[in-house]
Amino acid sequence: MQVLTDWQRQFCEEHKLPKQYIYGCEKALAWLKRSIENQSKPICIAVSGCQGSGKSTLSAYFVAYLKSQAKLAESVSIDDFYYSTAKRQVLANQYSPLFLTRGAPGTHDIQRAIDVINDFKQSKPFVLPRFDKAADEPYPECNWTSVTSTLDVLVFEGWCLGLPPQPPNLLKSSRNQFESQHDAERLYRSQVNDFLSKDYQMLFSLFDNLVFLNGQSFEYVYQWRFEQEQKLIASRGKGMNKQQVHEFIQSYQRLTEWGIETLPITCDLELILDKDRRFS
């Protein structure tokens, strides 16, 4: 069994992780090393996976490794590009009341995300927005991350990254109680799919590599998402209870399962997780 380096031990301490996490990441780290070998230009690595699968942790691990190799790197989540409540209300008025809730394609400022990656690839200064999930609003711009140095790698993580739009015939049947009750006419899911088919594909085309954390089953998502909310409550005093989490994640089920079906074929690296989020 490998001996942890200083930066790996520090990473485990900062993120309160057992050293087994590092051992589980050996395949991912070996892939990352190959991906950045002889790089001559900035590269953007996307990390995709269902809610609670560990995308943020793996992204942070990648950044920590890159910095240990004297590479300049930062990470950002597609969650950081969520629209404010006021802007989502505009979407809700225009398309469906369901767009008031953040999460689905359509609720992110994708043009800002595209601009960020383009500036990164052109070695221009840029600003990474940050979103406060407890307040359900973007943080004040003074809390955003200003990047003035030329980065070697930008790690971009998010639950829907790399997803292709669904064929129209797959939109006909409801996936769960949420869709049956709130989207019987299929307006919401159709509009989400339309958003996904346009600007989101433009964003995804800017990724140089795609890593997919395959949670294998949507049944795991509830447990993982509730764990996230418990941490949020512990740190911020606000978060969703069990019933709210159950209702919230139903809107993610359709595209989460679509990702499990499609992304293993198109990703550059697939990491399969068991129910305890261990790499198998």
Backbone as CSV, one residue per row, in Angstrom:
resi,resn,N_x,N_y,N_z,CA_x,CA_y,CA_z,C_x,C_y,C_z
1,MET,0.847,-1.199,0.000,0.000,0.000,0.000,0.886,1.254,0.000
2,GLN,0.534,2.225,-0.833,1.373,3.396,-1.002,1.454,4.241,0.266
3,VAL,2.580,4.936,0.415,2.767,5.873,1.511,2.280,7.239,1.049
4,LEU,1.461,7.883,1.848,0.913,9.179,1.455,1.990,10.255,1.490
5,THR,1.930,11.142,0.520,2.829,12.292,0.500,2.307,13.345,1.469
6,ASP,3.108,14.374,1.699,2.695,15.431,2.616,1.409,16.109,2.137
7,TRP,1.337,16.395,0.838,0.141,17.091,0.346,-1.097,16.202,0.432
8,GLN,-0.920,14.895,0.271,-2.055,13.979,0.395,-2.534,13.888,1.841
9,ARG,-1.606,13.833,2.786,-1.991,13.810,4.201,-2.710,15.102,4.571
10,GLN,-2.192,16.223,4.092,-2.824,17.502,4.376,-4.227,17.565,3.768
11,PHE,-4.365,17.016,2.569,-5.679,17.009,1.914,-6.680,16.212,2.753
12,CYS,-6.300,15.050,3.227,-7.187,14.225,4.051,-7.580,14.952,5.330
13,GLU,-6.634,15.645,5.939,-6.927,16.374,7.169,-7.899,17.515,6.909
14,GLU,-7.661,18.268,5.851,-8.513,19.422,5.547,-9.934,19.004,5.193
15,HIS,-10.075,17.888,4.492,-11.397,17.445,4.035,-11.994,16.352,4.915
16,LYS,-11.293,16.043,6.001,-11.768,15.035,6.966,-12.065,13.705,6.270
17,LEU,-11.081,13.244,5.512,-11.219,12.016,4.733,-10.274,10.946,5.267
18,PRO,-10.679,9.685,5.203,-9.759,8.608,5.565,-8.709,8.441,4.458
19,LYS,-7.561,7.891,4.809,-6.509,7.736,3.803,-6.916,6.768,2.695
20,GLN,-7.944,5.951,2.955,-8.429,5.042,1.923,-8.956,5.806,0.708
21,TYR,-9.381,7.056,0.933,-9.854,7.854,-0.203,-8.715,8.040,-1.213
22,ILE,-7.528,8.283,-0.713,-6.370,8.491,-1.582,-6.070,7.226,-2.374
23,TYR,-6.151,6.080,-1.700,-5.893,4.821,-2.403,-6.925,4.599,-3.506
24,GLY,-8.169,4.974,-3.222,-9.236,4.794,-4.209,-9.066,5.697,-5.418
25,CYS,-8.325,6.787,-5.232,-8.137,7.768,-6.318,-6.933,7.465,-7.197
26,GLU,-6.276,6.334,-6.977,-5.056,6.049,-7.735,-5.311,6.061,-9.241
27,LYS,-6.402,5.440,-9.664,-6.716,5.390,-11.093,-6.964,6.789,-11.635
28,ALA,-7.704,7.589,-10.884,-8.015,8.942,-11.328,-6.752,9.798,-11.399
29,LEU,-5.871,9.640,-10.410,-4.648,10.443,-10.395,-3.714,10.029,-11.533
30,ALA,-3.629,8.735,-11.812,-2.808,8.262,-12.926,-3.336,8.830,-14.245
31,TRP,-4.652,8.858,-14.377,-5.260,9.434,-15.587,-4.946,10.919,-15.698
32,LEU,-5.029,11.641,-14.577,-4.758,13.073,-14.597,-3.305,13.336,-15.009
33,LYS,-2.380,12.542,-14.482,-0.970,12.714,-14.830,-0.771,12.564,-16.335
34,ARG,-1.404,11.552,-16.923,-1.275,11.343,-18.372,-1.899,12.507,-19.146
35,SER,-3.008,13.030,-18.627,-3.751,14.076,-19.336,-2.982,15.385,-19.423
36,ILE,-2.148,15.666,-18.415,-1.445,16.948,-18.416,-0.004,16.832,-18.899
37,GLU,0.414,15.614,-19.241,1.770,15.428,-19.739,1.978,16.234,-21.023
38,ASN,3.057,16.939,-21.062,3.441,17.685,-22.270,2.373,18.675,-22.730
39,GLN,1.547,19.148,-21.794,0.536,20.117,-22.203,1.201,21.422,-22.606
40,SER,0.712,21.992,-23.676,1.283,23.240,-24.165,0.285,24.386,-24.096
41,LYS,-0.929,24.081,-23.648,-1.958,25.115,-23.544,-2.857,24.812,-22.357
42,PRO,-3.577,25.797,-21.861,-4.483,25.551,-20.731,-5.538,24.499,-21.081
43,ILE,-5.825,23.605,-20.141,-6.844,22.585,-20.392,-7.937,22.659,-19.326
44,CYS,-9.150,22.396,-19.767,-10.316,22.398,-18.878,-10.800,20.968,-18.701
45,ILE,-10.792,20.508,-17.472,-11.227,19.148,-17.153,-12.584,19.219,-16.460
46,ALA,-13.566,18.525,-17.001,-14.903,18.498,-16.414,-15.071,17.241,-15.568
47,VAL,-15.705,17.399,-14.419,-16.020,16.271,-13.538,-17.535,16.234,-13.386
48,SER,-18.146,15.174,-13.896,-19.597,15.036,-13.887,-20.018,13.876,-12.995
49,GLY,-21.246,13.928,-12.510,-21.760,12.852,-11.667,-23.003,13.311,-10.934
50,CYS,-23.746,12.375,-10.401,-24.997,12.715,-9.733,-24.740,13.491,-8.445
51,GLN,-25.799,14.031,-7.881,-25.689,14.804,-6.653,-25.090,13.954,-5.537
52,GLY,-24.142,14.538,-4.817,-23.571,13.867,-3.662,-22.548,12.803,-3.978
53,SER,-22.158,12.677,-5.250,-21.250,11.589,-5.635,-19.784,11.881,-5.319
54,GLY,-19.472,13.112,-4.923,-18.096,13.440,-4.577,-17.366,14.243,-5.634
55,LYS,-18.100,14.922,-6.488,-17.478,15.722,-7.558,-16.598,16.828,-6.993
56,SER,-17.101,17.539,-5.997,-16.339,18.652,-5.417,-15.063,18.152,-4.754
57,THR,-15.150,17.018,-4.066,-13.977,16.469,-3.395,-12.927,16.025,-4.402
58,LEU,-13.355,15.325,-5.450,-12.398,14.883,-6.464,-11.786,16.077,-7.184
59,SER,-12.601,17.088,-7.454,-12.078,18.292,-8.105,-11.023,18.958,-7.230
60,ALA,-11.302,19.047,-5.935,-10.337,19.632,-5.000,-9.064,18.790,-4.935
61,TYR,-9.216,17.473,-5.028,-8.054,16.577,-5.013,-7.198,16.790,-6.257
62,PHE,-7.844,16.932,-7.392,-7.114,17.220,-8.627,-6.327,18.532,-8.495
63,VAL,-6.987,19.562,-7.970,-6.332,20.865,-7.824,-5.153,20.765,-6.849
64,ALA,-5.357,20.037,-5.753,-4.275,19.876,-4.772,-3.071,19.171,-5.405
65,TYR,-3.342,18.135,-6.196,-2.240,17.432,-6.873,-1.520,18.358,-7.842
66,LEU,-2.280,19.091,-8.640,-1.685,19.981,-9.639,-0.803,21.027,-8.979
67,LYS,-1.282,21.575,-7.866,-0.480,22.575,-7.159,0.783,21.947,-6.572
68,SER,0.714,20.676,-6.172,1.904,19.993,-5.661,2.946,19.802,-6.762
69,GLN,2.476,19.863,-8.020,3.366,19.728,-9.170,3.724,21.086,-9.774
70,ALA,3.504,22.140,-8.990,3.816,23.512,-9.420,2.979,23.968,-10.609
71,LYS,1.780,23.388,-10.739,0.833,23.827,-11.755,-0.138,24.825,-11.122
72,LEU,-0.577,25.798,-11.902,-1.576,26.739,-11.426,-2.949,26.208,-11.817
73,ALA,-3.800,25.999,-10.822,-5.106,25.385,-11.080,-6.162,25.953,-10.144
74,GLU,-7.390,25.967,-10.623,-8.551,26.365,-9.828,-9.702,25.444,-10.204
75,SER,-10.720,25.427,-9.354,-11.927,24.663,-9.668,-13.155,25.545,-9.479
76,VAL,-14.205,25.180,-10.190,-15.478,25.879,-10.079,-16.582,24.876,-10.356
77,SER,-17.751,25.125,-9.799,-18.898,24.245,-10.017,-19.914,24.945,-10.898
78,ILE,-20.638,24.161,-11.683,-21.740,24.752,-12.444,-22.779,25.337,-11.491
79,ASP,-22.808,24.829,-10.245,-23.718,25.388,-9.237,-23.404,26.854,-8.958
80,ASP,-22.146,27.239,-9.127,-21.768,28.628,-8.876,-22.351,29.584,-9.914
81,PHE,-22.866,29.032,-10.998,-23.438,29.851,-12.060,-24.972,29.901,-11.996
82,TYR,-25.558,29.428,-10.891,-27.009,29.514,-10.746,-27.464,30.969,-10.821
83,TYR,-28.594,31.159,-11.461,-29.221,32.474,-11.466,-29.745,32.807,-10.073
84,SER,-29.916,34.087,-9.819,-30.551,34.549,-8.586,-32.020,34.140,-8.589
85,THR,-32.649,34.223,-7.429,-34.079,33.917,-7.342,-34.890,34.819,-8.265
86,ALA,-34.520,36.072,-8.348,-35.261,37.015,-9.196,-35.191,36.604,-10.665
87,LYS,-34.018,36.186,-11.116,-33.883,35.771,-12.510,-34.594,34.452,-12.770
88,ARG,-34.587,33.556,-11.776,-35.313,32.295,-11.949,-36.817,32.542,-11.953
89,GLN,-37.255,33.576,-11.253,-38.673,33.932,-11.280,-39.084,34.359,-12.689
90,VAL,-38.211,35.035,-13.391,-38.493,35.417,-14.777,-38.680,34.166,-15.634
91,LEU,-37.794,33.191,-15.448,-37.928,31.920,-16.168,-39.232,31.227,-15.812
92,ALA,-39.584,31.257,-14.524,-40.816,30.623,-14.065,-42.036,31.264,-14.711
93,ASN,-42.003,32.571,-14.829,-43.123,33.283,-15.454,-43.212,32.990,-16.950
94,GLN,-42.051,32.805,-17.569,-42.010,32.625,-19.016,-42.301,31.189,-19.445
95,TYR,-41.790,30.217,-18.671,-41.870,28.828,-19.118,-42.707,27.924,-18.212
96,SER,-42.322,27.849,-16.942,-42.989,26.958,-15.989,-42.622,27.388,-14.578
97,PRO,-43.574,27.336,-13.639,-43.254,27.680,-12.245,-42.118,26.849,-11.660
98,LEU,-41.862,25.681,-12.240,-40.832,24.790,-11.710,-39.424,25.358,-11.878
99,PHE,-39.260,26.316,-12.766,-37.931,26.912,-12.958,-37.542,27.847,-11.823
100,LEU,-38.450,28.105,-10.907,-38.081,28.914,-9.747,-37.097,28.161,-8.861
101,THR,-37.167,26.836,-8.871,-36.250,26.007,-8.093,-34.979,25.779,-8.885
102,ARG,-33.834,26.049,-8.284,-32.560,25.879,-8.976,-32.286,24.395,-9.227
103,GLY,-31.466,24.139,-10.234,-31.019,22.772,-10.455,-30.975,22.362,-11.908
104,ALA,-32.091,22.466,-12.591,-32.187,21.935,-13.946,-31.490,22.824,-14.962
105,PRO,-31.098,22.259,-16.098,-30.635,23.100,-17.196,-31.646,24.208,-17.483
106,GLY,-31.138,25.414,-17.603,-31.994,26.581,-17.742,-31.870,27.512,-16.559
107,THR,-31.430,26.987,-15.410,-31.326,27.804,-14.201,-29.903,28.305,-13.953
108,HIS,-29.007,28.066,-14.914,-27.626,28.530,-14.799,-27.351,29.637,-15.822
109,ASP,-26.429,30.509,-15.478,-25.968,31.537,-16.406,-24.883,30.912,-17.282
110,ILE,-25.314,30.199,-18.312,-24.382,29.445,-19.140,-23.484,30.352,-19.961
111,GLN,-23.999,31.496,-20.387,-23.143,32.401,-21.152,-21.971,32.882,-20.309
112,ARG,-22.215,33.131,-19.026,-21.107,33.523,-18.141,-20.092,32.385,-18.040
113,ALA,-20.576,31.148,-17.928,-19.676,29.997,-17.840,-18.843,29.850,-19.113
114,ILE,-19.476,30.048,-20.254,-18.757,29.985,-21.530,-17.686,31.069,-21.590
115,ASP,-18.034,32.268,-21.162,-17.077,33.379,-21.164,-15.890,33.086,-20.254
116,VAL,-16.161,32.475,-19.099,-15.091,32.138,-18.159,-14.103,31.176,-18.805
117,ILE,-14.616,30.111,-19.427,-13.712,29.117,-20.016,-12.961,29.705,-21.208
118,ASN,-13.631,30.506,-22.009,-12.943,31.130,-23.140,-11.820,32.049,-22.670
119,ASP,-12.089,32.844,-21.624,-11.042,33.715,-21.079,-9.898,32.883,-20.511
120,PHE,-10.234,31.805,-19.816,-9.209,30.905,-19.270,-8.324,30.354,-20.388
121,LYS,-8.941,29.886,-21.462,-8.171,29.276,-22.547,-7.334,30.291,-23.310
122,GLN,-7.742,31.551,-23.254,-6.976,32.615,-23.904,-6.003,33.292,-22.943
123,SER,-5.866,32.687,-21.739,-4.950,33.192,-20.708,-5.255,34.630,-20.312
124,LYS,-6.539,34.964,-20.282,-6.979,36.284,-19.847,-7.431,36.220,-18.387
125,PRO,-7.383,37.319,-17.650,-7.938,37.331,-16.288,-9.449,37.070,-16.342
126,PHE,-9.967,36.422,-15.320,-11.410,36.174,-15.258,-11.841,36.037,-13.806
127,VAL,-13.136,36.013,-13.609,-13.692,35.927,-12.260,-14.610,34.711,-12.176
128,LEU,-14.424,33.898,-11.146,-15.277,32.742,-10.908,-16.374,33.128,-9.919
129,PRO,-17.637,33.059,-10.335,-18.715,33.390,-9.407,-18.834,32.327,-8.315
130,ARG,-19.477,32.663,-7.231,-19.713,31.706,-6.142,-21.173,31.834,-5.714
131,PHE,-21.796,30.686,-5.432,-23.227,30.662,-5.091,-23.422,30.168,-3.670
132,ASP,-24.280,30.846,-2.925,-24.593,30.510,-1.536,-25.871,29.675,-1.507
133,LYS,-25.714,28.360,-1.355,-26.886,27.473,-1.403,-27.788,27.657,-0.191
134,ALA,-27.216,28.011,0.930,-28.038,28.216,2.120,-28.986,29.397,1.927
135,ALA,-28.509,30.451,1.271,-29.343,31.628,1.006,-30.084,31.521,-0.320
136,ASP,-29.679,30.540,-1.159,-30.255,30.351,-2.489,-30.063,31.583,-3.360
137,GLU,-28.926,32.210,-3.202,-28.583,33.400,-3.978,-27.073,33.398,-4.244
138,PRO,-26.633,34.066,-5.319,-25.191,34.216,-5.510,-24.588,35.001,-4.341
139,TYR,-23.364,34.650,-3.967,-22.656,35.467,-2.991,-22.425,36.858,-3.583
140,PRO,-22.274,37.871,-2.740,-21.889,39.191,-3.256,-20.613,39.071,-4.085
141,GLU,-20.488,39.886,-5.107,-19.355,39.764,-6.022,-18.006,39.949,-5.322
142,CYS,-18.008,40.602,-4.191,-16.756,40.757,-3.448,-16.243,39.417,-2.921
143,ASN,-17.111,38.408,-2.876,-16.726,37.075,-2.424,-16.394,36.124,-3.574
144,TRP,-16.466,36.596,-4.802,-16.130,35.765,-5.949,-14.606,35.636,-6.057
145,THR,-14.140,34.687,-6.857,-12.714,34.417,-6.984,-12.153,35.074,-8.233
146,SER,-11.287,36.027,-8.034,-10.651,36.714,-9.156,-9.369,35.982,-9.532
147,VAL,-9.256,35.592,-10.799,-8.095,34.852,-11.282,-7.294,35.759,-12.214
148,THR,-6.154,36.211,-11.747,-5.326,37.120,-12.543,-4.090,36.439,-13.112
149,SER,-3.698,35.298,-12.522,-2.556,34.542,-13.044,-3.025,33.616,-14.169
150,THR,-2.113,33.264,-15.043,-2.440,32.353,-16.141,-2.491,30.928,-15.610
151,LEU,-3.658,30.332,-15.611,-3.823,28.970,-15.090,-3.379,27.930,-16.109
152,ASP,-2.890,26.805,-15.594,-2.606,25.647,-16.444,-3.842,24.783,-16.624
153,VAL,-4.621,24.647,-15.537,-5.783,23.752,-15.560,-6.945,24.406,-14.824
154,LEU,-8.127,24.306,-15.416,-9.369,24.685,-14.745,-10.227,23.437,-14.630
155,VAL,-10.596,23.079,-13.401,-11.465,21.924,-13.170,-12.889,22.444,-12.993
156,PHE,-13.790,21.951,-13.823,-15.174,22.426,-13.855,-16.060,21.236,-13.507
157,GLU,-16.779,21.323,-12.381,-17.584,20.168,-11.965,-19.067,20.496,-11.952
158,GLY,-19.883,19.463,-12.145,-21.329,19.676,-12.131,-22.102,18.411,-12.449
159,TRP,-23.328,18.374,-11.984,-24.109,17.135,-12.065,-24.578,16.808,-13.478
160,CYS,-24.712,17.789,-14.341,-25.262,17.519,-15.677,-24.232,17.682,-16.781
161,LEU,-22.965,17.837,-16.444,-21.951,18.112,-17.453,-21.800,16.952,-18.429
162,GLY,-21.775,17.280,-19.700,-21.586,16.270,-20.735,-22.840,15.597,-21.220
163,LEU,-23.981,15.880,-20.581,-25.216,15.188,-20.963,-25.703,15.630,-22.340
164,PRO,-26.062,14.670,-23.200,-26.732,15.031,-24.444,-28.219,15.236,-24.167
165,PRO,-28.927,15.965,-25.025,-30.383,16.072,-24.840,-31.041,14.718,-25.070
166,GLN,-32.213,14.525,-24.456,-32.935,13.272,-24.640,-33.729,13.290,-25.940
167,PRO,-33.860,12.148,-26.598,-34.750,12.055,-27.754,-36.179,12.363,-27.319
168,PRO,-36.979,13.009,-28.163,-38.342,13.407,-27.788,-39.215,12.266,-27.266
169,ASN,-39.029,11.071,-27.787,-39.883,9.963,-27.352,-39.665,9.604,-25.890
170,LEU,-38.497,9.937,-25.338,-38.232,9.622,-23.937,-38.860,10.632,-22.982
171,LEU,-39.393,11.713,-23.515,-40.016,12.732,-22.671,-41.487,12.431,-22.396
172,LYS,-42.028,11.446,-23.056,-43.480,11.203,-22.983,-43.931,10.682,-21.621
173,SER,-43.193,9.766,-21.045,-43.614,9.133,-19.788,-42.994,9.843,-18.592
174,SER,-43.775,10.016,-17.524,-43.267,10.617,-16.287,-42.343,9.642,-15.577
175,ARG,-41.282,10.172,-14.965,-40.314,9.322,-14.280,-40.679,9.080,-12.831
176,ASN,-41.472,9.971,-12.237,-41.766,9.855,-10.811,-42.997,10.691,-10.467
177,GLN,-43.325,10.736,-9.185,-44.497,11.469,-8.712,-44.385,12.959,-8.999
178,PHE,-43.188,13.479,-8.898,-42.968,14.903,-9.171,-43.429,15.257,-10.582
179,GLU,-42.997,14.489,-11.555,-43.368,14.785,-12.934,-44.851,14.537,-13.181
180,SER,-45.396,13.495,-12.577,-46.827,13.192,-12.757,-47.709,14.310,-12.217
181,GLN,-47.324,14.857,-11.076,-48.151,15.872,-10.425,-47.918,17.278,-10.967
182,HIS,-46.644,17.604,-11.261,-46.313,18.987,-11.582,-45.982,19.240,-13.053
183,ASP,-45.828,18.164,-13.819,-45.452,18.346,-15.224,-46.185,17.353,-16.118
184,ALA,-47.466,17.191,-15.842,-48.266,16.225,-16.612,-48.323,16.572,-18.094
185,GLU,-48.246,17.857,-18.402,-48.295,18.296,-19.804,-46.914,18.288,-20.463
186,ARG,-45.889,17.923,-19.726,-44.517,17.777,-20.235,-43.877,19.104,-20.659
187,LEU,-44.425,20.211,-20.216,-43.872,21.512,-20.614,-42.496,21.750,-19.993
188,TYR,-42.390,21.423,-18.720,-41.132,21.668,-18.003,-40.009,20.792,-18.544
189,ARG,-40.240,19.486,-18.602,-39.166,18.587,-19.041,-38.765,18.874,-20.488
190,SER,-39.734,19.280,-21.305,-39.427,19.606,-22.704,-38.574,20.865,-22.799
191,GLN,-38.881,21.855,-21.951,-38.108,23.088,-21.978,-36.704,22.859,-21.420
192,VAL,-36.597,22.052,-20.368,-35.289,21.690,-19.831,-34.453,21.031,-20.927
193,ASN,-35.067,20.113,-21.646,-34.366,19.406,-22.722,-33.941,20.371,-23.828
194,ASP,-34.777,21.366,-24.081,-34.454,22.359,-25.096,-33.247,23.202,-24.664
195,PHE,-33.243,23.626,-23.398,-32.081,24.359,-22.874,-30.817,23.497,-22.991
196,LEU,-30.950,22.226,-22.614,-29.807,21.317,-22.632,-29.257,21.142,-24.044
197,SER,-30.121,21.185,-25.023,-29.707,20.934,-26.409,-28.989,22.125,-27.047
198,LYS,-29.034,23.298,-26.413,-28.488,24.505,-27.030,-27.239,25.001,-26.302
199,ASP,-27.382,26.022,-25.465,-26.203,26.643,-24.847,-25.368,25.663,-24.030
200,TYR,-26.025,24.692,-23.390,-25.274,23.742,-22.573,-24.315,22.919,-23.432
201,GLN,-24.744,22.554,-24.643,-23.854,21.799,-25.524,-22.673,22.659,-25.968
202,MET,-22.901,23.949,-26.111,-21.798,24.860,-26.435,-20.780,24.887,-25.299
203,LEU,-21.284,24.910,-24.065,-20.389,24.871,-22.907,-19.608,23.564,-22.871
204,PHE,-20.316,22.449,-23.031,-19.670,21.140,-22.935,-18.584,20.965,-24.001
205,SER,-18.761,21.595,-25.144,-17.779,21.455,-26.230,-16.434,22.092,-25.868
206,LEU,-16.413,22.935,-24.846,-15.181,23.603,-24.430,-14.346,22.749,-23.478
207,PHE,-14.915,21.655,-22.977,-14.177,20.774,-22.072,-13.162,19.958,-22.878
208,ASP,-11.950,19.869,-22.360,-10.938,19.047,-23.032,-11.041,17.589,-22.615
209,ASN,-11.466,17.349,-21.394,-11.640,15.984,-20.888,-12.858,15.929,-19.983
210,LEU,-13.472,14.752,-19.907,-14.652,14.564,-19.054,-14.465,13.338,-18.176
211,VAL,-14.544,13.549,-16.871,-14.524,12.458,-15.889,-15.948,12.245,-15.409
212,PHE,-16.388,10.985,-15.347,-17.757,10.690,-14.903,-17.723,9.816,-13.662
213,LEU,-18.271,10.341,-12.562,-18.451,9.568,-11.340,-19.794,8.851,-11.446
214,ASN,-19.745,7.580,-11.735,-20.957,6.801,-11.996,-21.504,6.221,-10.694
215,GLY,-22.575,6.846,-10.188,-23.216,6.364,-8.969,-24.072,5.139,-9.176
216,GLN,-24.247,4.719,-10.416,-24.917,3.486,-10.826,-26.425,3.467,-10.611
217,SER,-26.916,4.048,-9.529,-28.340,3.963,-9.221,-28.834,5.258,-8.586
218,PHE,-30.012,5.686,-9.009,-30.589,6.899,-8.425,-30.983,6.672,-6.968
219,GLU,-31.105,5.425,-6.561,-31.473,5.121,-5.179,-30.423,5.649,-4.187
220,TYR,-29.177,5.761,-4.631,-28.125,6.246,-3.746,-28.196,7.755,-3.548
221,VAL,-28.808,8.454,-4.502,-28.736,9.912,-4.526,-29.387,10.536,-3.301
222,TYR,-30.527,9.973,-2.888,-31.218,10.547,-1.729,-30.307,10.533,-0.516
223,GLN,-29.671,9.410,-0.236,-28.778,9.289,0.926,-27.629,10.292,0.829
224,TRP,-27.019,10.371,-0.338,-25.865,11.258,-0.513,-26.273,12.721,-0.403
225,ARG,-27.415,13.068,-1.001,-27.870,14.469,-0.979,-28.259,14.895,0.424
226,PHE,-28.874,13.988,1.189,-29.253,14.322,2.548,-28.012,14.540,3.413
227,GLU,-26.959,13.758,3.172,-25.707,13.961,3.897,-25.155,15.360,3.634
228,GLN,-25.266,15.827,2.375,-24.812,17.169,2.040,-25.599,18.227,2.817
229,GLU,-26.903,18.034,2.908,-27.744,19.000,3.614,-27.434,19.022,5.102
230,GLN,-27.136,17.860,5.675,-26.777,17.815,7.086,-25.498,18.615,7.346
231,LYS,-24.531,18.511,6.427,-23.298,19.287,6.568,-23.581,20.775,6.432
232,LEU,-24.503,21.115,5.516,-24.861,22.515,5.307,-25.527,23.085,6.546
233,ILE,-26.411,22.296,7.170,-27.088,22.736,8.390,-26.077,22.922,9.520
234,ALA,-25.115,21.993,9.600,-24.111,22.070,10.659,-23.230,23.309,10.511
235,SER,-22.925,23.677,9.256,-22.016,24.798,9.036,-22.718,26.141,8.917
236,ARG,-23.948,26.133,8.377,-24.625,27.400,8.101,-25.932,27.577,8.876
237,GLY,-26.419,26.499,9.488,-27.651,26.600,10.256,-28.906,26.506,9.414
238,LYS,-28.738,26.324,8.088,-29.887,26.221,7.191,-29.653,25.114,6.181
239,GLY,-30.723,24.425,5.822,-30.648,23.344,4.844,-31.968,22.620,4.780
240,MET,-32.077,21.648,3.885,-33.334,20.926,3.690,-33.446,19.738,4.640
241,ASN,-34.696,19.462,5.064,-34.934,18.269,5.859,-35.132,17.068,4.924
242,LYS,-35.404,15.888,5.500,-35.498,14.669,4.696,-36.590,14.760,3.631
243,GLN,-37.756,15.270,4.016,-38.862,15.356,3.063,-38.541,16.346,1.949
244,GLN,-37.926,17.447,2.302,-37.573,18.449,1.292,-36.523,17.913,0.332
245,VAL,-35.566,17.152,0.848,-34.554,16.549,-0.012,-35.206,15.551,-0.966
246,HIS,-36.121,14.740,-0.445,-36.809,13.748,-1.275,-37.544,14.416,-2.428
247,GLU,-38.228,15.512,-2.133,-38.967,16.216,-3.180,-38.016,16.915,-4.147
248,PHE,-36.945,17.475,-3.602,-35.999,18.238,-4.412,-35.314,17.365,-5.459
249,ILE,-34.865,16.172,-5.049,-34.071,15.356,-5.974,-34.912,14.701,-7.056
250,GLN,-36.232,14.651,-6.884,-37.055,14.032,-7.930,-36.939,14.781,-9.254
251,SER,-36.715,16.080,-9.179,-36.566,16.847,-10.412,-35.261,16.511,-11.125
252,TYR,-34.329,15.862,-10.425,-33.051,15.481,-11.016,-33.065,14.059,-11.581
253,GLN,-34.081,13.272,-11.241,-34.033,11.847,-11.553,-33.908,11.566,-13.045
254,ARG,-34.704,12.236,-13.843,-34.714,11.962,-15.281,-33.309,12.087,-15.890
255,LEU,-32.663,13.217,-15.660,-31.369,13.439,-16.300,-30.237,12.702,-15.590
256,THR,-30.391,12.438,-14.292,-29.388,11.628,-13.593,-29.326,10.234,-14.199
257,GLU,-30.479,9.619,-14.389,-30.520,8.277,-14.974,-30.087,8.298,-16.437
258,TRP,-30.379,9.394,-17.123,-29.930,9.550,-18.509,-28.397,9.619,-18.556
259,GLY,-27.810,10.270,-17.574,-26.362,10.331,-17.506,-25.742,8.965,-17.245
260,ILE,-26.341,8.199,-16.346,-25.845,6.852,-16.059,-25.881,5.986,-17.312
261,GLU,-26.858,6.239,-18.163,-26.999,5.468,-19.407,-26.027,5.919,-20.489
262,THR,-25.797,7.223,-20.595,-25.054,7.743,-21.751,-23.594,8.107,-21.488
263,LEU,-23.269,8.624,-20.319,-21.935,9.172,-20.097,-20.811,8.137,-20.046
264,PRO,-21.066,6.888,-19.611,-19.968,5.913,-19.681,-19.433,5.713,-21.101
265,ILE,-20.252,6.003,-22.092,-19.845,5.820,-23.484,-18.999,6.987,-23.972
266,THR,-19.291,8.185,-23.486,-18.664,9.391,-24.038,-17.573,9.990,-23.160
267,CYS,-17.490,9.609,-21.896,-16.501,10.230,-21.001,-15.095,9.727,-21.304
268,ASP,-14.103,10.451,-20.810,-12.704,10.045,-20.958,-12.254,9.139,-19.818
269,LEU,-12.901,9.276,-18.666,-12.587,8.429,-17.520,-13.864,8.182,-16.734
270,GLU,-14.188,6.905,-16.508,-15.345,6.540,-15.697,-14.861,5.960,-14.371
271,LEU,-15.386,6.496,-13.277,-15.092,5.984,-11.940,-16.400,5.483,-11.345
272,ILE,-16.490,4.197,-11.092,-17.731,3.583,-10.616,-17.744,3.571,-9.092
273,LEU,-18.855,4.037,-8.517,-18.988,4.150,-7.071,-19.944,3.104,-6.520
274,ASP,-19.670,2.638,-5.291,-20.650,1.800,-4.610,-21.536,2.704,-3.748
275,LYS,-22.429,2.112,-2.973,-23.401,2.918,-2.227,-22.756,3.782,-1.154
276,ASP,-21.517,3.450,-0.761,-20.790,4.245,0.225,-19.807,5.216,-0.430
277,ARG,-19.985,5.412,-1.743,-19.170,6.339,-2.534,-17.704,5.921,-2.598
278,ARG,-17.448,4.640,-2.456,-16.093,4.142,-2.641,-15.902,3.763,-4.100
279,PHE,-14.705,4.039,-4.641,-14.430,3.662,-6.014,-14.269,2.144,-6.104
280,SER,-14.998,1.566,-7.039,-14.918,0.101,-7.199,-14.185,-0.225,-8.481
